[in-house]
Structure formats: structure tokens, C-alpha cells
Amino acid sequence: MKTVFLFLALAAGTTSPPITADDDDAGFGQIRQWVREGRILPLQDILERYPPGPGGRLLDLEVEQDGGRVVYELEILHADGRVVELKVDARDGRLIKREIED
């Protein structure tokens, strides 16, 4: 079973505490618990490993749990206008997939 938690970044390229798409505190609470338990890395660690770069910004972030594996999906707008989607293993920060969107 697949569970998706959707988060939005602020327009200035900075992030605030994530807000779920339907403001589901249980979803956000679950993610915070996973971070506290060390099951997944905090978002800040992921953003330090995969920064938007100069002039870039984080457009969208999803946290998915699928079959026990938690994945951060980042959508990043680069300064040159390219939008890149990264799928990152939330447990160890390993890049799973990088895709340039059209």
C-alpha cells in the first residue's frame, strides 16, 4: 500500500515547516516521529545534499511510503528554468532517480 504526504515550499526558495496537502496533522506527525526515531533523515539533511543551487528553489516535496520504504520526492526549479525531479531514499539519502521534466 502506498501512502503519500504532499508538502509545499515557500516561493522565496526557502522552506518552512512542511504543511500537508490536506493539513493532515497525523501525516505530518508520523513523518516527525520517523525522523525522531532515526528511520528517516530530516528534510534539512536532504536539502543540504541536494540543494536547489544559486537562483534555484524547491517547488514541491512529497514524502511517500511504499512497501516500508520512505522516499522524498523533490521538484526543483533551477536558475536556467529546468525543473528536475529527484527521488531520494529518506533513510540514507541515496539518490534513487533523477528526471528532468519537460
RAUR-V809725 format. One record per residue. RES is the residue in one small letter. OMEGA is omega in radians with two decimals (999 if undefined). Layout:
RES&OMEGA / RES&OMEGA
//
This chain:
m&-3.07 / k&3.10 / t&-3.11 / v&3.02 / f&-3.07 / l&-3.14 / f&3.12 / l&3.05 / a&3.08 / l&-3.03 / a&-3.06 / a&3.14 / g&3.07 / t&3.13 / t&3.04 / s&3.04 / p&-3.06 / p&3.11 / i&3.14 / t&-3.07 / a&3.13 / d&3.08 / d&-3.12 / d&-3.09 / d&3.13 / a&3.11 / g&3.11 / f&3.11 / g&3.12 / q&3.13 / i&3.10 / r&3.12 / q&3.12 / w&3.11 / v&3.14 / r&-3.12 / e&-3.13 / g&3.10 / r&3.12 / i&3.08 / l&3.06 / p&3.12 / l&-3.13 / q&3.10 / d&3.13 / i&-3.14 / l&3.07 / e&3.11 / r&-3.07 / y&-3.08 / p&3.09 / p&3.14 / g&-3.13 / p&3.12 / g&3.14 / g&3.10 / r&3.08 / l&-3.14 / l&-3.01 / d&3.11 / l&3.02 / e&3.01 / v&-3.11 / e&2.98 / q&-3.10 / d&3.13 / g&3.12 / g&3.13 / r&3.14 / v&-3.07 / v&2.95 / y&3.01 / e&-3.11 / l&3.01 / e&-3.01 / i&3.02 / l&3.11 / h&-3.09 / a&-3.13 / d&3.09 / g&3.11 / r&3.03 / v&-3.10 / v&3.06 / e&3.10 / l&2.99 / k&-3.02 / v&3.07 / d&-3.07 / a&-3.11 / r&-3.05 / d&3.10 / g&-3.12 / r&3.09 / l&3.14 / i&-3.08 / k&3.06 / r&-3.10 / e&3.06 / i&-3.11 / e&3.10 / d&999
//
